[in-house]
Amino acid sequence: MRRIAFARIPIAWVMLVACVAVGLMAAGCGGADEGRSARRESAAESGRGTEAQPGSTGGNRPVIGVSLLTRTHPFYQDLEAGLRETAAAHGYDVLVQAGEFDVARQKDQIDNYIVRKVNAIVVSPCDSKSIGTSVQAANAAGIPVFTADIAVLAEGARVICHVASDNVAGGRLAAQAMIEALGGRGKVAIIDHPEVESVLQRVHGFEEGLAAQPGMQIVAKLSGRGVKDMAFRTAEDMLQAHPDLDGIFGINDDSALGALAAVEKAGKLGRVTIVGFDAVPEAREAIRARKIYADVIQQPRLIGQKTIEAIADYMAGKPVPSEVLIPCDLYKGDAAE
């Protein structure tokens, strides 16, 4: 009877039971693999979460998030070197990015540092006013903000300490060089970048210095955005609008070198005096060749060092000044390299 009963079981049911059994075995194997994969993903995600926290790269080492104006310019490369070497001496990890003149990109970088909960933020603003909302967001998150080279001008944005060149004094040095080169008389133009606080300061110092010399006259002040190609076009416009122009002050060396290219193209080399700011190697070479008259020298590495020292004092509960100004000097090709 049992054989007859078994014989009556439909073959389709037998096949279905076999398939289900095989499927369960495969699911069991796959489940193990998926479980291991899920555990790996969970561990990886946990690792990423840990990386996002301060001290993740070396035990409890504090992490400093940095957003520079640019990393392509020698000035900021030296500033970054000063930040890194001093941070290493204090046992800090440093994350460095740059807005590359794009304030929206810089805001994203600062927002990312806030999400990562870094111990402090250092910023060289691409736009001294527009960056204010990001600084306020860091303030609200309890992350101290420090500025290097360029200050924040936005109301309500709190910065612990600003470390920079004494740009007003540097602007006066540039004016002194221009007055000397022109013998105290001449028409001068300024290639500006008014969105940046440090430039506002050096232009103020330059204008103040020229104002003390009655024979000097500023006839134009136009933006070159701090980059060589735009400064070249700006200088071309200046030379066309003022064919009797005697001098051009470039607020940084890209501006001065852009002006030099325009002066050379116009066939006025030796007729129009150029004074720059930064004394990067290319500008120093032009000064030694007597194509640029003089450059204001900054100390970017020292700015980076002093910024980290201010952060260290703040973390240690020591008093920190609201501003640290680094002296400038003048280079005319006869100073020691």
PyMOL commands that set and color helices and strands:
alter all, ss='L'
color gray80, all
select helices_A, chain A and resi 2-7+11-51+74-90+103-116+132-140+167-182+197-211+228-241+253-265+281-288+300-315
alter helices_A, ss='H'
color red, helices_A
select strands_A, chain A and resi 63-68+93-98+120-123+145-148+161-165+186-192+216-223+247-250+273-278+294-297+323-326+329-331
alter strands_A, ss='S'
color yellow, strands_A
deselect
rebuild
show_as cartoon
